[in-house]
Amino acid sequence: MPNCKFFDAPSGRRLAYHRVEGKNPGVVFFGGFKSDMQGSKAIFLQEMAESQGRAFLRFDYSGHGQSSGEFTEGCIGDWAEDAAEIISALTAGPQIVIGSSMGGWIALLLARQMPERFQALIGIAAAPDFTEDSLWAGLDEAQRATLMREGQIGLPSEYADSPYIFTRRLVEDGRKQRVLLDPLNLPFPVRLMQGTADASVELSVPLRIVEHATGPDIRLILVKGVDHRFSTPECLALIETTLKELPR
């Protein structure tokens, strides 16, 4: 694939992206926490879009991948702003937004902010409000004190050899960005895809989204034995099938 391009956002951040020109509604992929646009789902979706002549966009949030900034300086609000700015500038009309893990949270934030730009939303192991409900809730009192006193804490991750750094700013901003406390209307087709063996996002999360959100067409798709990555060939094929079955 060709080298990425860069978008100079109004925020002043420089965001790396790949875009495919094609017919609308296009597909936009939002990646997860500390991931980049080179993941298997993002590449698969681009190849699928190219084969169908469909518009497609994937990008790196600031502090991720090839975009500007340091990861530890960012927060949910910054990354949601990145997503809103790049969609506004580089896509036309309603899009099918696919959010993976944290990207599902970002997608829900944008769905609340700019619903007119959504043709449909697909959440893959979507993790809304995770900084409070999972990260903060999972810390003991000593860890919470360290985070607040030192401004960050390192926690082991199954996705990297070195600890993930979580910052006080991430947690405090995350409390302002929660989507499962206030009304959440999703007036377009929504498909939530979840593996039952996901150790990062509990099954209660998509169930809570379904219960909390309002909308005419919200469905949960469970896949037995699949983990958080949701990137086996069978899972990728299911994502493609789900896209094809969305109402036009």
N, C-alpha and C positions, 0 to 999 in steps of 0.2 A: 504494500500500500504506500502511496506517496507520503512525503513528510507532512507533518501537521502545519496548520496555519495558526496565526495569533490574532486575537481580538482584544483591542484596547478598550476596556469597559469604562463607562462613566465614573465608576468608583475609583479608577486609577489602577486597578489590577489588570494584569495582562494574562489572558486565558488562552491556553492551547486548545485547538479543536480540529476535528475532521468533519467535513460536510459533504454530503452527496446531493447533487441537484436531481430533482425528479418531481413526480406528481405528488400532490397533497391528497389526503392528510399525510404529512410526513411523520416519521418516528424520531423521538428525541430520547436519548438514554442518559439517565442520572446514575452515576456510580455510587459506591458506598464509602464509608469512613476509611480514610487512608488508602483508598484504592485509586486506580487511574483508568484512563480510557483504553488501555491496552488489554483489558481482561477478556476472557473467552466470550462472555455474553455480549459485550460491546462489539467485538470483532464479528461474531456470528450475525448480529443484527445488521451490521453494515453490509456484510456480504449478502444477506437476505434482501435488504433494501435495493442493493445494486442489481440483483437478479430480477427484481420486480419493477425496476424503474421508479422506485419510490424515493422521495426525499428522506434524508437521514442526517442526524447530528449527534455527535458524541463529543465530550469535552472534559477537561480537567478543572476541578474547582481550584481556586487559589490555594497555594501551599500543597497541592497535589501534582503528581506527574511533572509535566513540563511547564506548568503555569507558574507565574511569579508568586513570591511570598514564601514564608515559612509555615509549615504545617501547624506548629505549636502556637502560632499567632492567630489562627483562624477559629471560627466558631460557626454554629448552625446558621445564625443570621447572615454572616458573611457569605457562606456558600449558597444560601437561598437567594441572596442578592446576585451572586454570580450567575446562577441559573436563570433568574428573571431577566437579567440584562442580556444574556446571550440568546435566549429564546426571542426576546423582543427584537433584537438586531438581525438575527440570522435565520429566522423562520417566518413564514407567511401564513396567517390563518390558523385555525385550530389544528393541534398536533396530537398524536398518540404518544403520551409520555410514559416511559417505562422507568420506574425507580427501583433500584436494587438496594436493600438494606437501608442505610441512612438515606440513600436516594429516594426511597419511598416516603420518608419523612419530608424531604425537600419537595417532592411532588405534591404532597398533601398541603404544604404551606403555599405553594404556587396555585394550587387548585382553589384555595380560599381567596387568594389575592387577585388572580386573573383567570377566572373560570372560562371566560370567552376564548381562551387560547387552548382549551382542552377539547379534543374530539373524544378521547377516552383516556383512562389511566390504568396501567398495569403495575401492581406492586409485587415485587419478588422478594420474599422474606422481609417485607417492609418493617422498619424499626422506628416508628414515630415515638417521640418523647423518651428515647432510650437513655439520654444523659441523666434524667431524673429517675425513671422507673427501673432501669437496669444498672447503670453505672453507679449513681449516688446511692441507690437502695442497696447495692451489693457491697458497699464499703463498710468496714467496721468503724468504731469511733476513733481509733488511732489513725486510720487511713484518712478519714474525713478531716481530722485535725491537721495532718501533714499537708493535704491538698490545700486547705484554706491558709495555712501558715506559709508554705513554701511556694504556693501558686501552681503546683503541678505534682503529679504522682505517676510513677511508672508501674504498669500492671502487665503480667505475662499475657501473651496472646498465642493462640494456636495457629495464627496466620503469619507469624513472623518469629525469627529467632531472638530478636531483641524485644524488650518490653514496649508496649504502646504507651505513649505519654499523653495523659489526660490533664487538661489545665483547669484552673479555677474559672477562667473566663468562659471556657466551653460549657461548664456546668451552669454558671450563673446566666449566661445568655440562653442556654437551652431551656431554662425555666420560663423565659419570655416567649419562646417559640412553640410551646406545646400546642398540639392540635386536638387532643382527646379530652380537653376540659370544657371548651366552649363549643357551641353548635358548629357542625361541620357538614355543610351541604355539598353533595357531589352530583350535580345535575347532568351527568353523562355516564356512559358505561364504565364500570370499575371491575377489574378482575384482580383478586389478591391470590397469589400463588405461594404455597408454603409447604416445606418438607417436614414430615413428622419427626425426623431425626435431627432437626436444627437445634444445635446446642447454644446458639447465640441469641436467637429470637424464639421465645416460648410460644407455643400454640395459642396461648391466651391472648397474644397481641393481635393477630388478625381477627380473632373472634371479637375482641373488644372494638376493633375498627368497624366491623360489620354491625355490631350492636349500637355503636355510638353515631356513626354517620347516617345521614339521610340522603336518599337518592332513588331514582326509579329502577336502577339496574346495577345492583352491587352483588357480586358473587365471590365465594371463596373456593379455591381449588386446592385440595390437599393431595400430596404425593407421599405415599408411605415409604419410609426408609431413606429419604433424601435429606442431605445436610444443608447447611446454610449457603454453601456455594451455589447450589441449584444450577450446576453447569455440566452435568453429564449429557451425553448425546440425546438421551431420552428427554431430559429436561429442556434442552434447547429446542428439540422438536415440538414439545408441548407449548413452549412460548410461541413458536411460529404458528402452530395450529390455533392458539388462542387469539393471536393477532388476526388471522384470516377469518375467524368466526365473529369478530366484532361487528356490530351493526354499522352499515355504511350511512 
